[in-house]
Amino acid sequence: MAMPLGHLGLNVASLARAKAFYDVVMPMVEFEPFFSTETEFSYRPAGGKVGTWLFFYGALEEGAHSRHQPGLQHLAFMVRTRAAVHEVFDTARRLGAVAVHEPREFPEYHEGYYAAFVQDPEGFMVEFVCHREDPS
């Protein structure tokens, strides 16, 4: 039986800044806090669902993340409705994220692909996507 990816670990320049952002955004994409220490914090799929866990660590070296260099290009979180795409996008913007792509359809990916992209306060591009074709 195939299992999903177990977890991802991301190094961030500011644990406090990243935690302030993701503590609000992650419940909106159905993740819950798992644990938090002075050197890391994490989230897992809410309600005991199977899925990929996300860990954040304080970076040991300085430097800005770039999705254009080798490494992580972006994170994508699925949401249940197109309205949820708008809601989490707007919340992320209020929390300091920069808009990369406003909520819209991306037919070049597949029919019904509705998403928005932001750059989070740590410089990671984050996508919020709904794969439903109806406009709800």
C-alpha positions in Angstrom: 0.0 0.0 0.0 1.5 3.3 -1.0 1.6 6.1 1.6 1.8 9.8 1.0 5.0 11.8 1.6 5.6 11.7 5.4 6.8 15.2 6.1 8.6 18.2 4.7 11.1 20.4 6.7 11.6 24.0 5.9 14.4 26.3 7.3 13.2 29.8 8.0 15.0 33.0 8.9 12.6 33.9 11.7 10.7 31.2 13.6 8.5 33.8 15.3 7.5 35.5 12.0 6.8 32.1 10.3 4.9 30.8 13.3 2.7 33.9 13.5 1.8 33.5 9.8 1.3 29.7 9.7 -0.6 29.5 13.0 -3.4 31.4 11.3 -3.1 30.0 7.8 -2.7 26.3 8.5 -6.1 25.7 10.3 -7.7 27.3 7.2 -6.2 24.5 5.0 -7.2 21.8 7.6 -3.9 21.4 9.4 -3.4 21.5 13.2 -0.3 22.3 15.3 1.7 19.2 16.3 4.4 20.6 18.5 6.5 23.7 19.1 9.9 24.3 20.8 12.4 27.1 20.7 14.0 25.7 17.6 11.1 24.2 15.6 7.4 23.9 15.2 5.2 21.7 13.1 1.7 21.0 11.7 -0.1 17.8 10.7 -3.4 17.2 8.8 -6.2 17.9 11.2 -8.5 15.3 12.7 -6.1 12.4 12.3 -6.2 12.5 8.5 -3.4 10.8 6.6 -1.2 13.4 4.9 2.1 15.1 4.8 3.3 16.9 8.0 5.1 20.2 7.8 8.1 21.1 10.0 9.7 24.5 10.3 13.3 24.9 11.7 15.3 28.0 12.5 17.9 28.4 9.7 21.5 28.1 10.9 22.9 30.1 8.0 21.7 33.5 6.7 20.4 33.9 3.2 17.1 34.6 1.4 15.1 31.7 -0.1 14.5 31.9 -3.9 12.1 29.7 -5.7 14.2 30.3 -8.9 17.3 28.5 -7.4 17.6 24.8 -7.0 15.4 23.6 -4.1 11.8 24.2 -3.1 9.8 25.9 -5.8 6.5 26.2 -3.9 4.1 24.6 -1.5 0.5 23.9 -2.5 -2.4 23.4 -0.1 -5.7 22.0 -1.3 -8.9 23.6 0.0 -12.5 22.5 -0.5 -14.1 25.4 -2.3 -13.2 28.4 -4.5 -14.5 30.6 -1.8 -11.9 29.1 0.6 -9.2 30.0 -2.0 -10.3 33.6 -1.7 -10.6 33.5 2.1 -7.1 32.1 2.8 -5.5 34.3 0.1 -7.0 37.4 1.7 -6.0 36.3 5.2 -2.4 35.5 4.0 -2.2 39.0 2.5 -3.4 40.6 5.8 -0.7 38.7 7.5 2.0 40.1 5.3 2.2 37.8 2.4 2.7 39.3 -1.1 0.4 38.4 -3.9 2.0 36.4 -6.7 -1.2 35.4 -8.5 -4.7 36.6 -7.5 -7.4 33.9 -7.2 -8.3 32.7 -10.7 -8.7 29.7 -13.0 -5.5 28.1 -14.4 -6.8 26.2 -17.4 -3.2 25.5 -18.5 -3.0 23.0 -15.6 -6.4 21.4 -16.0 -10.0 22.3 -16.3 -11.4 23.4 -13.0 -8.0 24.3 -11.5 -8.7 27.4 -9.3 -5.9 28.8 -7.3 -4.1 31.8 -5.7 -0.4 32.2 -4.9 1.4 34.3 -2.4 4.9 34.8 -1.2 4.9 34.2 2.6 6.8 36.4 5.0 9.8 34.0 4.8 10.0 34.2 1.0 8.3 30.8 0.2 5.7 30.8 -2.6 2.5 29.2 -1.2 -0.5 28.1 -3.4 -4.0 27.6 -2.3 -5.9 25.5 -4.8 -9.4 24.0 -5.3 -9.7 21.3 -8.0 -13.5 21.6 -8.2 -15.0 22.7 -11.5 -18.1 24.4 -10.1 -17.8 27.9 -8.8 -18.8 27.2 -5.2 
